[in-house]
Amino acid sequence: MQSAETVLGVLRDRGRRGLPCDELYRQMSNPQLYLLAYGRIYANHGAMTPGVTKETVDGMSQRKIGRIIDAMRHERYRFRPARRVNIPKKNGATRPLGLPTWSDKLVGEVVRLLLEAYYEPTFSDHSHGFRPRKGCHTALREVAHTWTGTSWFVEGDIADCFGSLDHQVLLSILGEKIHDNRFLRLVRNMLTAGYVEDWRWGATLSGAPQGGVASPVLSNIYLHKLDEFVEEVLTPEYTRGERRARNPEYLAVANTLARARRRGDRAESRRLRQRMHSPPSSDPDDPGFRRLRYVRYADDHLLGFTGPKVEAEEIKQRLATFLREELKLELSEKKTLITHARTQAALFLGYEITTQQNSSKVTRGRRVVNGQIALRVPLDVIKAKCSPYLAHGKPAKQPALMNSSDHAIVATFGTVYRGIIQYYLLAGDVYRLHRLRWVMETSMLKTLAGKHRSTVSKMAAKYKTTFETPSGPRIAFEAHIERKNRKPLVARFGGIPLQRQRAAELADREPVRVDYPQKELIARLLADSCEICGSKGNVQVHHVRALADLAHAGWQPSDWARVVLHRRRKTVVACDTCHDRIHSEQPAKSLTQ
């Protein structure tokens, strides 16, 4: 069999050249792809979460891969229904989440690797969701850097997009490039496997269920048709003119300034130069100039249009018609809006986006923000993020954390605060989050003071520290856990400069890289040796959720637990006998040893 690197490299090359795939299903029998998939997803939080069966990543072995491949070769592999749970949404509703079995996750990851390698080179540069080296920040930077002079924003949101993908349309889109009926049948079986909720089976008649490993790439393949429609049909129709015509008012002032300079009238020249900073140099209502720009993140898309509102409404209507007739999707009426860019703000990926106009700010004798795109932190976001830490309008302690260690309290507050700040570092008014910093800092200190029956000022003096950053010294709060012969564990809150960072970037995930066979766990599995008793052959990998589960005070760990703790890994390769013995140990008995 070819190596995983070779297979994915060939697929990327065929995708880049627009060549079809005729024998993709053959790669579902390549064991190296399954080892690569295992190395990528075994550390995910959901790997130890069971689906409709008790099967999890625990007990993974080469024999299990062999059984899956045998079923694939004879086309006997069947996806099990996903266990469905409902997770809450911000608006109070719930969103269904599917939990597949471990084998289905593994097969789904192999399907994702193959599809992503082939389709990724063909995807639009304006698509940023669920893609390597792309994310929310790359989409927002594209808007901020290239949409200068936008007059109207068309905010697009597809109603229940991932739950409404038409299976027949998706399979026909895949069939345009993948000429392999066996692979298409496999994808169809994955889509129609159904779900189990409250012990009742339900059919999945449409959609790529959230929780499925291959769902993100399938959704991008589906919505790539929308990208092509906007870029190949709408953009050429609503883009014309190389540049705007000159503004007559601006030209009149410029001509008057030239005459004043010829006369040698310095006072009049100075006054006219200041006046030239007010009107735009080009005509904002030039009838011969149009621009349409587009960006998409998952099912949220934003269009920026320079032109009259009536044409912006036409664009919205044509989008709705295309989605309804070609992709069997519907635009959400409540969330699909037309926003005037200079007087209002569009909401996209949690930011407010607006076009700055007629600013009097002058730097080195020229205007620097006229027509530029501004990214801002919505005030509603600041209120919503502060709300959990307030009681009667004032910062309050968090009773749920009172029994935690000081390190855990500071780490909990610091992690939440750091995530919010880093996401909004692209905003020009990120300084508004000083309110959030003060609220969370005070709530944290009150929580520590309540735990120690002390005061906020004493807790602040105990944990306050100063450290250097590229922007100068910053004050933060740190809690330490000393460890013998090792560096102490440090939890930190604050210390992040609330200044705009144009280069800030949060990508969705790391780029696709072929890290097998360098992955340590894969090398240990292929060694085919029990790490507990040293026997050879018939080994499988035992997984634990967290090392902390094995480090209870007063518990003398068994031989396998000592191996795990010594390696500082949540896995141990064991033979069948040792693995059965691990599972036969009762937790209550182990804790009393």
C-alpha positions, 0 to 999 in steps of 0.5 A: 500500500502507498504511504498516507503522504503519497496518497494525499499528495496525489489527491491534492495534485489532481484537485489542483489540476481539476482531474476527476477521481475514479478509484477513491474507494480503494483508499478506504482499504489503506491501513496507513490512512487509518493510522494517520486518522487515529493519530489525529483524533485520539486526543479529541475530547469526544474520543472517550465519549460513547455513541449508541454503543460502549465503544470508545477510543479505548482498546484501539488496535491494528486488529480493529483497523483490519476488521474495518478494512475487511468490511470495506473491501467486501462493502459490508461496513455500515455506519451506526446511528449517532447518539443525539443530544441537544446543546443550548444556543444563545437565543434559548433554543437548542441545537442537535449534536450527534455522537457517532461511535468510535469506529464511525469517527475513525472512518469519517476522519479517513473520508475527511482526509481524502475529501479535504486533500482533493477539494481544498485546492479548489475552494474559494479564497473567500471561504474561511470556515473549517479550513487549514490556516483560515478562521474568523480572523482571516475572514475579518482581515480580508474585509478590513483590508480590501473592502475600502469604500463599501456603501452597503453590506448584505448580511447573509445567514442560511436558516438551519444550514447544516441540518438542511443540506439536501443529500441528493444535491450533495451527492450530485455535487460530489459525483461531478468530480468523484466517478466512484459509485462505491465511495459515493454509496459510502458517503450516502450511508454515512449521511442516512445512518440516522440518530437515536434520541431517548432510545428511539431511532430517527431518520436523517432525511437531510443535513450533515449532522453536527458532530460528524467528523466529515460534516465540515468538509461536506458542508464546504463542498456543498456551499462552494456552489454558492461561492462560485455563483457569487464570484462567477455570476454576481461579481462580474455583473455588479462590478464595473469601472476601473476607478471612480470619477473625480469629485467636482467639489474637490477639483474646484477647491484644488483649482482654487488652491493652484491659483492662490499658489501662483499668486503667492497667497500663503494664508489662502493656500493654507486655508484651502489645503485644510478645506481639501481634507473635507470633501472626498477626492473621488465621486462617491455617487459615480454611476459608472463605478460598481464593486461587489465583494464577498466573504463566507465563514461556514453558513454566514456570508457577507457581501459588500457593495459599492453602488445604489441600494436598489441594486443591493436589494437585487443582489439579495434577491438573486442570492435567495433565489439561487439558494432556494432553487439550486441548493434547496436552502433558505435565507433567514429573513430575520438575519439577512439584512441590507445595512448602510455601511457609513451610518450603520454597522453590520454584524459579522462573526461577532464584530461590528463592521462599518465604513468610516466617512468624512473624518477630519483626522489628519496624519502628516497632511493626509486623511487616513480613515476616510472610506476605510473599514472599521472593526468594532467590539459590539456593546452588547458583547461587552454586556453579555460577557460581563453579565455572569460576573455581576450581581445587582450591577456590581462584580460578585464572587463566584460560589461555584469556584469557592472550593477550588484551589487558588491556582484553579480560580485564577486559571479559570478566570484567566482562560476565559478573559484571555480567550475573549480578548484575543478574539477581539484584538482586531477591533479598533476599539478593543480598549472598550474591554477594560470594562470586562477586565475590571469586572472579571478582576474584581469578581476573581479577587472577591472569590479568593477573598471569600474563600480565605475569609479575607479582603479584596485588597489583601488578595490583590497584594498577594497575587499581583505581579508585574512583567514585561511585554513588547508594549511595556510593563503590565500588571497581572495576577498570578497563582503558583503551584510549586513542584519538586524538581520541576518548574512551578505551574503558573496561572495568570489573569490579565497582562494583555495590552488592550491595543489593536493588533492588525496581525492577530490571527486565530485559525480554526485548526492546524494545517493538514500535515502527514505526521504518521509515522512520526506520531509517538503513539502510532510508533508505540502501537506498531512496535507491537509490544506490551509496555506493562509485561513486555510480551509481543503481539496482540496489543491494544491501546488503553486510554484514560481521560486525564492523568489526574484520575490516576493521581489520587492522594493515598492511592498506590498506583498499580503497575500500568498506572505507574507506566502512564504516570511515568510517561506523562501520557494518557495512553499505555500499549497493553496486551490482551491479558493486561488490558483485561486486568486493567478493566477488571480493577474496581475504582473503589478498590483501587482507591483504598490500596 
